[in-house]
C-alpha cells in the first residue's frame, strides 16, 4: 500500500469516526503497511481496556483494578492480573466481619470469620500477593500479601481453643482488649502508608484505602477505650469501624470489577475517576484539542 493511499484511508476513517456519538477515537498505522486500529471509547474506566498492554514500553496510568497507584509498565509475562482475586478475597472477609461489628441481625460472635479468614481472605489473598510479585507489582505484592497475613493472624487469634491466645490473657480482659487494640493500631499505621501512595491515583483506589484506614482506626480506638474491669469495647467506635469496613468492602469489590470488566466481557466499563492532579488527569487536560480538527474532543 502506498503512503498517499494510507494517508487517505486514515483521513477517511477519522471523518467517519468523528461523528459517532460525539466520542473520540484513535487510529494507528502499524508497520505492516498502514493497518488501522480503533481504540475503544474511554469512559473514564479500565485503562487496560483501551491501551495496548502488550507493549512493554507503554506506561499505563494508575488503576485500582490492577492495584497500581501510579504509572506502570505492562508486565512482560503471561500471568493474568491477580489484583481482582486479591481484592475480592479481601472484600468478602471484610464485609462479613463488618456486618458482625455492626451487630446485624443480632449476630455478635465473629467465629464464622475464622473460616473465611483462613480460606479466602488469608490464603487466597496471600497467593494473589505472591502473583503480584511475579508480575513486578511491588505495591500490589506488599498490600495483598500483608492483608492476607492480617486475615490469617486474625483467624489465629479467634480460633477457639486452638492457639490459646485469648485464654492466655485470662479471657476478654483489659489486657486482651489493650493488646488487640495495639494490633489494630499497627494495621492503621501500615494502611496509612499505603494510603499516601494512592494520592495520585484514582478516586476509587484512594477511597478503598481511606475507608479501610478509618475502619482500623475506629476499631483500634474502640478496643483501647474499653470499659473498666474487662468491659466491652467502646460501642460507638466499633459501630463506626463496622460502617467504614462495609464501605471498604464495597470499594474493594468495585475496584475488582474494574479490573475484570473490559470490552471483551462487559457492555460497559467501570469509571474510576482519576484525580485531576494525577498523571492521567494532567494528561487529559493537556490533550484537549481546540483547533477544531477533532471537534474539540479529548484525545485518549
N, C-alpha and C positions, 0 to 999 in steps of 0.2 A: 504494500500500500504506500502511495506517495505521501510526502509530507503535507502537501497542499490539500490532498483529499482527506487526510487525517484531521487537519485543522478545520476543514469544512464540516466534517462529521461532528467534531466536538462542539462547534458553534451551533449546529442544528440541534444537538442534544440539549445544550444549555437553553436555547429558546423554547424547546419543548417542555423541559422540566421546570422552567421558571414560573409557569402559570399553574402548577399543580398544587392546589390548596394553600398557596401562599408559603409553602415550606421551602427551605433552602436545600439544594442538592449539590453534589460534587461529582466531578468526573476526573478520571485518571488515565493517563497514557502509559501503557506498560511497554516493556522492552520487546514484546512480541509483535510490535508493528502497529500500535495505536488502539488496542482493545480498550473499550470503555467500561467503567465500573461505577455504578451509582451507590453513593454512601447512604445507608438507611437514615431516615429522618431522626433528628436529635430532639427528643422530648425532655431533655434535661435529666435523662435516666442513665441506664447502664452504659458506660463509655466503651465497654468491651463489645457492645452490640453495633457500634458504628466506627470501629477502628480496626486496622489490620494488625491484630495482636500477634501474628506470626512474624512480624518484622522486629528483630531483636534490637534495632537501632531506634525504634519509636518509643518515646516517653509518653506513658498514659497518665491521665490525671488521677488525683486522689479518688478512691472509690471504696465505700464500706463493703460492697459485695465481694470485693477481693481482699478486704481487710488491709487496705493500703492507705495511709493517711497523707501521702504526698506523691509527687511524681515518681513513677516507677517504670521499669522496662519489662517487656514481655518475658515470661520465663522461657528458657531455652530447652525445656523438656516437654514430654508428652503427658505429664501428670496433670490431671484435672484440677480445677480450682477447689481447694479444700475448705475455703472460708465458709461457704453456706452450710456445710456439715457441722463445723465447729460452732457457728452462730446458732444453728437450730438446736444443737445439744445444750448450749448454754441457755437458750431461751426457754425451753420446756422445763428444765430443772428450776430455773429462777421463777418461772410462772407458778409452778406448784407450791414452792416454798413461800412465795409472796402471798398466795391465797391463804395459806395456813397462818402466816403472820397477821393477816387481816381478820382472822377468825371466821372465814367464810363458811357458812352453814354449820357453825358450831365446832368445826374441826380445830383442835388446839395442839395436838401432838404431831410433831414433824417426822414420825418414824417412816412414813411412806417415802419420804425424800431420800432415805438411805439407799433404797434400791435404785432410784433414778440417779443419785449422785455417783454411785459406783459404776453403773452400767452405761449410762448415756452422757450425763454431764461430766463425768470423770474420765472414763476410759475412752469413749469416742472423741471427746473434745481434745484429750491429750494426743490421740492419734492424729487428729486434724492439725494440731500444732506441729507435730513432727513432719507431716507432709508439707506444711507451710515452710518449714526449714529446707525441705528438699527443693522447693521452687524458688528459694532465695529470698523469702519474705521475712525479714528479721522482726518487724513489728508483729505480724500475724503469728509467727512462731512463738514469740515471747508471751503475747497476750493469751492465745488459745491454750498453750501448754500450761501457763500459770493458772488460768482459771480451771483447767482440767484438774490440776493438782489441788486447787482450792476445794473442788467438789469432792475429790477423794478424801481429803483431810476432813471435810465437813461430815462425810459419811462415817469416817472412823470415829469422830467424836460422838456421833449419835448412835452408833451401833450398840444396841442394848447388851450389856454384859460381855461383849466381845473383846474390848480393849480396856475396859475399866477406867476410862478417863474421868467420867462424871463421878463414879464412886470413889475415885482417888481423892476428890475434893470433898467427900462426905455428902454427895448428892448436890442438888442445885442450891448451894450455899453462896454466901457473899464471895468466897474465894473463887468458886467456879464462874460466877457472873463476871467478876473482875477479869479473870483470865480469858474468858470468851470475849469480853469487850476489847481486851488487848489484841486478840486475834483479828477481830473485825476492823479495828482501827488501823492495824497494819495493812490490811487489804484496801482500806480507804486511801492510805498514802500511796500505795502502788498504783491504784486506779487513777489517782490524781496525776501521777507521772505520765500515764498513757493518755489521759485527757488533754494534757498540754500538747501532745503530739498530734492531736486531731484539730487544732485550732485553725489550720489552713486547709482543711479537707472539705467535708460536706456537712450540711445541717443534720442529716440523718445519722451520720457517723458520730458527730460530736454529741448529739442528743443521747445516743446509746451510752456513751461513757459518762456523760454528765449525770444522767438518771441513776446509773449504776453506782457512781461515786457517792451520790447523795443517799442511796439506799444503804451502803456500807456505813456512812457517817451516822445516819439516824439509828441504825441497829446497834452500832458500837456505843453510841451515847446512851441508848436505851438500856443496854446491859450494864454499863458503868454507873448509871443513875438508878440502880435497882433499889427496891425497898429495903428497909433495915432488917437485920437478922434473917437473911436468906429470902427476903421478899421477892416478888415477881419483878421482872424488868419493867422499866418505865413504859406504861401502856401507850401513851401518845406517840412516843418515839418509835416504838415497834410498829404501830399502825402506819406512821409516816414512811418507815423503811419498807413496809409491805407495799404501799402505794407506789413509791419510787421503783420498787422491784418489778411491779406489774408493767410500768412504763418501759423499763429497761428490757423486759422480756419481749414486749411487742416491737420495740425498736430493733432488737436483735433479729426477730423474725422478718421485719421489714427489710433490713439490710441483707438478710439471707435470700429473700425473694428477689431483691435487686440483682444479686449475684447469679441467680438461677435463670430468671426470665430474660430472654433475648428474642430477636426477630425470628428465630427458628422454632420456638415453642410457645410463644405468647402473642396475643393480639395487641398488647400494649407493653411499654417499658415502664419501669418504676422510677419516678422522679426522685432525685436525691439532693437537689438544690445546693450546688456548690456555693460556698461563701464568696461574696464579691471580692474579697482580698486574696482569695486562693489563686493558684496558678491558672486554673480553668476559668475562674471568674474574670481575672485580668486579661486572659487571652480572648475571651468573648468580647469584652469591652473594646479591646484593641483591634478587633477584626470586623467592626461594623463598617460596611462599605456605603458611603454616602454619595458615591459618584453616579448611582443610578444603573450601573452595569448589571447588578443583581437585584434591582428593585428595592434596595435598602435593607435587604435581609442580612442576617448574621451568618457568617461562614462557620462551618464546623469542621 
